[in-house]
Amino acid sequence: MKSKVDSKFTPMIGLEIHCQLNTLKTKLFCSCNAQFRGEEPNTYTCPVCLGLPGSLPTVNENAIDCAIKLAHAFDSKINKRMYFFRKNYFYPDLPQNFQITQYNKAGGVAFADGGTISIKFDNKIKNIELDRFHLENDPGKLVHEGGDIESSNETLVDYNRSGIALIEIVTKPVIESPREARIFLKKLRSIISHCEIVDLTKDGAMRVDANISIKGHARAEVKNINSFKEVERALKWEIKRQINKLKKGQETEQETRNWNGKITTLLRSKESENEYRYFPEADLVPIEIKQDWIDDIKEKMPELPDERIARLQEEYGLKEYDATVITEDKEVADFYEECCKLNENYEAIKNWLMNDIMGILNEENLSISSTELKPKLVDEFISAIDSGKVTTKIAKKYISKIIKGIGIKKWMKKQGVKKITDKEKLNELADKIISDNPDVVEDLKKKPKTFQYFVGQMMKATRGQADIQLTRKILKEKLKKYMK
Ligand SMILES: [Zn+2]
């Protein structure tokens, strides 16, 4: 909600998202192995990605497949003659002193122009327009030993990442609030995960820079934002900074700023495109993207989030909101559907998966595939609850074990957890609880809901092991005379 004071200041946000094509086997311009994570530094390199004199790049055809796929997903217009440009700048992680990229000026074109991503929030649908997207290579990585760029005594360079394929997606400055930016990013992540071109569980697979301005004033670019939640926070902070400046009668300036988790600080000012001296990459010939190639990939397009959200509602009776949340990550949606093949209590699967299991995974920063969680464990667990073998209380105690691959039956055996179905034992306990609480029995006459208190006491006394149905039956019989 905009406050009255700020209503004359309209924020305009555009996002630039770098997606690392980390599902490819090799880098963008050489045949070095692209699965470099966790490997010894500077071992996945060759003369091309080290920028040695005389080395020549060649384009990875599979990276173009990924770009075509994305163009179909966004409904973008592919530019059928593909050129690369050199973007010149010096930085230690960039051994060539230029990045090979695509440029939409000076006679160049992006890989694809336009396209939209529709988002839904506050019951409205908004189509966020994309400006363009293009292919380029990732630089290497600076490692600041024992600290960050400011506190570290030495900095090392690892070129394993140098030359990994990236797709940079640029939106038009049509996003109007930090929250809208976050919702957009979630939708984009969902599309990318369904296209299976980026493994999003890998660190740095999706990186966001944001351009922010107040309508009619100069814009700032904010870099180094680590997560979608941080994007929302950084944008909020930066909008406030710009509005405060304007309110004081000062002007905002074109500048690049760094987000450090608390505030944005000035990195460099008045950087302009011509400082990069873009010019065509003469070592790579233009590539023609034939219609056959585009059509061929279109035929093999996977199901995309919007279709899937509709289908999940139809097939499993999910609410739109739940279907949307589940679809945010393809892996989660796939897992949900695998569970539903084994067990028809779709609602219970959704609840336990979204509320409990995902909560634990998020807290520990894990993906489903990195754990021992399997659909058959979920099926066994839901069946145990539905058949009354397990109370909700015990289920809650167990649930963190499911991601370790431990089945509910095995766990209960080990814990010595058994449901108490001994009628005599429960009768005795009920008598004791009733005689210990004469005041509550008195309350029961006026407020029948107080009945729940006795159920709670029974469960507490048995550490959640009392058979709930039997407990209720016994208590009802004993307390009947006090209830109207
Ligand atoms: Zn290489």
Boltz pocket constraint, residues with backbone or C-beta under 6 A from the ligand:
constraints:
  - pocket:
      binder: B
      contacts: [[A, 27], [A, 30], [A, 31], [A, 32], [A, 44], [A, 45], [A, 46], [A, 47], [A, 48], [A, 49], [A, 50], [A, 162], [A, 163]]
      max_distance: 6.0
